Amino acid sequence: MSNRVLVFDTTLRDGEQSPGVRLNVDEKVEIGLKLVDLGVDIVEAGFPISSPGDFESVNTLARELRGVTICGLTRAREKDIEVAAEALKPAERRRIHTGLGVSDNHLEFKLRMTKEEALETGVKAVRYARQFTDDIEYFMEDSGRADPEYVYKVVESIIAAGATTINVPDTTGFTYPNEYYHLIKGIIENVPNSDKAVFSCHCHNDLGMATANTLAGVLGGARQVEVTVNGIGERAGNTALEEVVMALHIRSDKLHCQTGVDTRKLLPISRLVAKLTGMVVQRNKSVVGANAYAHSSGIHQDGVLKERSTYEIIDPLLVGAERSEIVLTARSGRHGLKYRLHEMGFDFTSERFEHLYNEFLKVADTKQEVDEDDLRELVNK
């Protein structure tokens, strides 16, 4: 099995479905170009039949983005597929992403179909889509809550119909990593023609396990991950692109896989997406949060100033950050204060420094953070 994991970015489709987010075509192109530059393999550009604006977005992205596969989402309906195919016409490489729910919950309450009817509808949709492209992805919505035996049956039939990628979504963020690992592994081991398709993880973050589930899926044999920048998406969001990419990079000893993403461009694209969507990244967000490489505790500052790896497993330069940040608070120690003063061009005798340190603690007890202006005032007293 290949150790290359394809990165399928759905920031412009599933990410844009976040409540309160609306991107215009120019903004989508700006993000799309950065995604190509980042090194993702597939860009899901939108859901063409959903609105004239979405059709235009997908069509424009198909025309503007080169060196990447452009994907359009559809329901398992001929009209949806025709509209997606039309929107994707200018693409260098095009993919149609179609599918149906597979859980009893979705079949009964949403689709109002029997298992047999849903399977037949899905097979017909894949066969129809093959007229327009040989790159067909099939999503089995709510796989995380479905009967595995039915899932195996669907996968076998859908691959036989011509699908080349099988998306196994944990649509509601319901599963936990061991469960999702066995779901992917079980499909690969129990479906006779599973070697004819790539399996894809599409996990939601309702219980905070999207990244963990996605990595478990990769361990189980999935070789495509469906992600969004900053983890934006419906409800609690999707698997975060930056988290999966860096986990595969940092823990290559366990995961034995890599992507084609240039990690140094993760922070710039994170900031761009946050700015254009208005979805602010929380300060303590992993990989790209403002505090991810900031240290205020004296013990941590002392360790990281002596040797970065004591408290940082990711070199900030690796994701496009300039450096670690020493933040001065009441919990900071002598090493952190001395480092910041040295950065500002000050070096003092031990006696003078001890006096400054005691004065610093008095100021720090009254403020969230002691900044450069505060330090200059202390020095000039």
C-alpha positions in Angstrom: 0.0 0.0 0.0 1.2 3.5 -0.9 2.5 5.7 2.0 1.3 8.8 0.1 -1.8 10.4 1.5 -3.9 12.6 -0.8 -5.1 15.9 0.6 -8.7 16.7 -0.4 -9.5 20.2 0.7 -13.1 21.1 1.1 -12.7 24.6 2.6 -14.5 26.1 -0.3 -17.4 23.7 -0.1 -17.9 22.2 3.4 -16.0 25.0 5.0 -18.1 27.6 3.4 -21.2 25.9 4.8 -20.2 27.3 8.3 -23.0 29.4 9.5 -22.2 33.1 8.9 -19.6 32.4 6.2 -20.0 33.8 2.7 -17.2 34.0 0.2 -17.5 35.7 -3.2 -15.9 34.3 -6.4 -12.8 36.5 -6.1 -12.2 35.4 -2.5 -12.6 31.8 -3.5 -10.1 32.1 -6.3 -7.7 33.8 -3.9 -8.0 30.9 -1.4 -8.0 28.3 -4.3 -4.7 29.6 -5.7 -3.1 29.4 -2.2 -4.4 25.9 -1.8 -2.7 24.9 -5.0 0.5 26.6 -3.9 0.2 24.8 -0.6 0.3 21.5 -2.4 -3.1 20.0 -1.9 -4.2 17.3 -4.4 -7.9 17.9 -4.8 -9.9 21.1 -4.3 -13.7 20.6 -3.7 -14.9 23.8 -5.3 -18.6 23.7 -4.4 -22.0 22.2 -5.0 -22.8 23.5 -8.5 -26.6 22.8 -8.6 -27.2 24.5 -5.2 -27.2 28.0 -6.7 -26.2 30.0 -9.8 -23.4 31.6 -7.6 -22.0 28.2 -6.6 -22.1 27.1 -10.3 -20.2 30.2 -11.2 -17.6 29.6 -8.4 -17.0 26.0 -9.4 -16.7 27.0 -13.1 -14.3 29.8 -12.4 -12.1 27.7 -10.1 -12.1 25.0 -12.7 -10.8 27.5 -15.2 -8.3 29.4 -12.9 -6.7 26.6 -10.9 -4.0 24.4 -12.6 -2.0 21.5 -11.3 -4.8 20.2 -9.1 -8.0 18.1 -9.4 -11.2 20.2 -9.1 -14.2 18.5 -7.5 -17.9 19.3 -7.6 -20.4 17.8 -5.2 -23.7 16.3 -6.3 -26.6 14.4 -4.9 -27.2 11.0 -6.6 -29.4 12.6 -9.2 -28.8 12.9 -13.0 -29.6 16.6 -13.1 -27.1 17.3 -10.3 -24.4 15.3 -12.1 -25.1 17.0 -15.4 -24.8 20.5 -13.9 -21.6 19.6 -12.0 -20.1 18.1 -15.2 -20.9 21.4 -17.1 -19.4 23.5 -14.3 -16.2 21.4 -14.3 -15.7 21.5 -18.0 -12.7 23.9 -18.0 -10.8 21.9 -15.4 -7.4 20.3 -16.2 -8.5 17.4 -14.0 -12.1 17.0 -12.9 -13.8 14.8 -10.2 -17.5 14.3 -9.6 -18.4 13.6 -5.9 -21.8 11.9 -5.5 -23.4 9.7 -3.0 -26.1 8.8 -0.5 -26.6 8.1 3.2 -26.0 4.5 4.4 -27.1 4.6 8.0 -30.6 3.3 9.1 -31.2 6.8 10.5 -30.5 8.6 7.1 -32.3 5.9 5.1 -35.4 6.1 7.2 -35.7 9.7 8.2 -34.0 11.6 5.4 -34.0 9.6 2.3 -37.1 7.5 3.0 -35.6 4.6 1.0 -35.0 1.0 1.6 -31.4 -0.2 1.7 -31.9 -1.8 -1.7 -33.4 1.3 -3.3 -30.5 3.5 -2.0 -27.9 1.1 -3.3 -29.6 0.9 -6.7 -29.8 4.8 -6.8 -26.1 5.1 -5.9 -25.0 2.6 -8.6 -27.0 4.4 -11.2 -25.5 7.7 -10.2 -22.0 6.4 -10.5 -22.6 4.9 -13.9 -24.2 8.1 -15.1 -21.3 10.2 -13.8 -18.8 8.0 -15.6 -20.0 9.5 -18.9 -18.4 12.8 -17.9 -15.2 11.7 -16.1 -13.4 8.6 -15.0 -12.6 10.2 -11.6 -15.7 9.5 -9.5 -15.8 9.8 -5.7 -18.8 8.2 -3.9 -19.7 9.4 -0.4 -21.5 7.1 2.0 -23.1 9.7 4.3 -23.2 8.8 8.0 -21.0 5.7 7.6 -20.0 6.2 11.3 -23.5 5.1 12.4 -24.2 2.5 9.7 -24.4 -1.3 9.7 -20.9 -2.4 8.5 -22.3 -5.3 6.5 -24.4 -3.0 4.5 -21.5 -0.6 4.1 -19.4 -3.5 2.7 -22.1 -4.3 0.2 -22.4 -0.7 -0.9 -18.7 -0.3 -1.4 -18.4 -3.5 -3.5 -21.3 -2.5 -5.8 -20.1 1.2 -6.1 -16.6 0.2 -7.0 -17.9 -2.3 -9.6 -20.0 0.5 -11.0 -16.9 2.6 -11.6 -16.1 4.7 -8.5 -12.4 5.3 -7.9 -12.6 6.9 -4.5 -14.8 5.8 -1.6 -15.6 8.5 1.0 -16.4 7.0 4.4 -17.8 10.0 6.3 -18.3 10.3 10.0 -20.9 12.9 9.2 -22.1 13.6 12.7 -18.7 13.3 14.5 -20.1 10.2 16.4 -17.3 7.7 16.2 -14.2 7.5 18.2 -10.7 6.6 16.8 -10.7 2.8 17.5 -14.1 2.5 15.9 -13.2 4.5 12.8 -10.0 2.6 12.4 -11.9 -0.7 12.4 -14.5 0.7 10.0 -11.9 1.6 7.4 -9.8 -1.6 8.0 -13.0 -3.7 7.9 -14.0 -2.3 4.5 -10.6 -2.9 3.0 -10.4 -6.5 4.4 -14.0 -7.5 3.7 -14.7 -6.0 0.2 -13.3 -8.2 -2.5 -12.6 -5.3 -5.0 -11.3 -2.8 -2.4 -7.9 -2.7 -4.1 -9.6 -0.9 -7.0 -10.3 2.3 -5.0 -8.8 4.8 -2.7 -10.6 5.2 0.7 -11.1 8.6 2.1 -11.7 9.9 5.6 -14.2 12.7 6.1 -14.7 13.4 9.8 -16.6 16.0 11.7 -15.6 17.5 15.0 -18.8 17.3 17.1 -17.0 15.4 19.9 -13.6 17.0 19.2 -12.2 13.8 17.6 -12.1 14.7 13.9 -8.3 14.8 13.6 -7.9 11.7 15.8 -10.5 9.8 13.8 -8.9 10.8 10.5 -5.4 9.7 11.6 -7.0 6.4 12.8 -8.5 6.0 9.3 -5.1 6.5 7.7 -3.7 3.8 10.1 -6.6 1.6 8.9 -5.6 2.0 5.3 -7.3 5.2 4.1 -5.1 7.1 1.6 -7.1 10.3 1.2 -8.0 12.8 4.0 -10.8 15.4 3.6 -10.0 18.6 5.5 -10.6 22.3 5.7 -8.2 25.1 6.6 -8.6 26.0 10.4 -11.1 23.1 10.6 -14.0 25.4 9.6 -17.3 23.7 8.6 -20.8 22.9 9.7 -21.6 22.8 13.4 -18.3 22.1 15.2 -16.4 22.0 12.0 -14.3 19.5 9.9 -10.9 17.9 10.3 -8.3 20.7 10.3 -5.9 20.5 7.3 -3.0 21.8 9.3 -3.5 19.3 12.2 -3.5 16.2 10.0 -0.6 17.4 7.8 1.6 18.2 10.9 0.6 15.0 12.7 1.6 12.9 9.7 4.9 14.9 9.5 5.8 14.9 13.2 4.7 11.3 13.9 5.9 9.7 10.8 7.5 7.1 13.1 4.0 5.8 13.8 1.9 6.8 10.8 4.6 6.1 8.1 2.8 8.4 5.6 3.3 11.8 4.1 1.5 14.4 2.1 2.6 16.7 -0.7 1.9 19.8 1.4 4.5 22.5 2.0 4.2 22.9 5.7 5.9 26.4 5.7 2.7 27.8 4.0 0.3 26.6 6.7 0.3 29.7 8.8 -0.1 32.2 5.9 -3.2 30.3 4.4 -4.7 29.9 7.9 -4.5 33.7 8.3 -5.9 34.3 4.9 -8.9 32.0 5.4 -9.6 33.5 8.9 -9.5 37.0 7.4 -11.8 36.3 4.4 -14.3 34.1 6.3 -14.4 36.1 9.5 -13.9 32.9 11.4 -11.3 33.9 14.1 -8.8 31.2 15.0 -8.8 30.6 18.8 -5.5 31.6 20.4 -4.8 28.1 21.7 -5.6 26.3 18.4 -3.0 23.7 17.6 -0.5 24.4 14.9 -1.8 27.8 13.8 -3.1 29.5 17.0 -1.4 32.7 18.2 -0.4 30.9 21.4 0.9 27.7 19.7 4.6 28.9 20.0 4.2 31.3 22.9 5.4 30.6 26.4 4.6 32.5 29.6 5.4 30.0 32.3 8.9 30.5 33.8 9.6 26.8 33.8 8.6 26.5 30.1 10.5 29.7 29.1 13.7 28.4 30.9 13.4 25.1 29.1 12.6 26.4 25.6 15.4 29.0 25.8 17.9 26.3 26.7 16.6 23.9 24.1 13.5 24.5 22.0 12.5 20.8 21.9 12.0 20.7 25.6 8.5 22.2 25.2 8.0 22.5 21.4 7.6 19.5 19.2 7.0 21.7 16.1 9.7 24.2 15.0 7.7 27.4 14.4 9.7 27.9 11.1 8.2 24.6 9.9 4.7 26.1 9.7 5.7 29.6 8.6 5.9 31.2 12.0 8.9 33.5 12.6 10.0 32.1 16.0 8.8 31.0 19.4 7.4 33.9 21.5 8.4 34.6 25.1 5.4 36.3 26.7 6.1 38.0 30.0 3.5 37.6 32.7 3.5 37.2 36.5 4.4 33.5 35.9 7.5 34.3 33.9 11.0 33.7 35.4 14.3 35.4 35.3 15.5 33.6 32.2 12.5 34.9 30.2 12.9 38.5 31.4 16.7 38.4 30.7 16.0 37.1 27.2 13.5 39.8 26.4 15.7 42.6 27.8 18.7 41.2 25.8 16.5 41.2 22.6 15.9 44.9 23.3 19.6 45.6 23.6 19.9 45.6 27.4 22.4 43.7 29.5 22.7 44.4 33.2 24.9 43.4 36.2 23.4 40.6 38.4 22.6 43.1 41.1 20.9 45.6 38.8 19.0 42.7 37.1 17.7 41.4 40.4 16.3 44.8 41.2 14.7 45.0 37.8 13.2 41.5 38.2 11.6 42.4 41.5 10.1 45.6 40.0 9.0 43.6 37.0 7.0 41.2 39.2 5.2 44.1 40.8 4.1 45.4 37.4 3.3 41.8 36.1 0.9 41.3 39.0 -1.2 44.2 37.7 -1.3 43.3 34.0 -2.2 40.4 31.7 1.1 40.8 29.8 4.2 43.0 30.3 5.0 44.5 26.9 8.1 46.4 25.6 6.9 49.8 26.7 6.5 48.5 30.2 10.0 47.1 30.1 11.5 50.4 28.8 9.7 52.2 31.7 11.2 49.8 34.2 14.7 50.2 32.8 14.5 54.0 32.8 13.2 54.3 36.4 
